[in-house]
Amino acid sequence: MRGNLGATTLRRRRRAVEPMHTFDALPRPLRQWLADAALPWSPVSCKRIWEKARKEGLSNDDALGRLVRAEQKTLARDKFSCTGL
């Protein structure tokens, strides 16, 4: 295992902003979801999905559901998830 990223074949990205400052500014339900997420999501990408869902009139729970679906879609691309590792 490599740090807090775990064993994954997904590509890592460098961030131009300070992720903890961005994390602290997120709404409480989004911070809680992000803290329990299976992947190391960036606060910026989560906020983008959250804000788009909220602008579409979705509730907090529905917006979180959209994040869950995005995470499941990403996990499906991971080679290790297919082999059971």
HELIX and SHEET records of a PDB file:
HELIX    1   1 GLY A    3  LEU A    5  5                                   3    
HELIX    2   2 PRO A   19  ASP A   24  1                                   6    
HELIX    3   3 ARG A   28  ASP A   36  1                                   9    
HELIX    4   4 PRO A   43  LYS A   55  1                                  13    
HELIX    5   5 ASN A   60  ARG A   77  1                                  18    
HELIX    6   6 LYS A   79  THR A   83  1                                   5    
END                                                                             
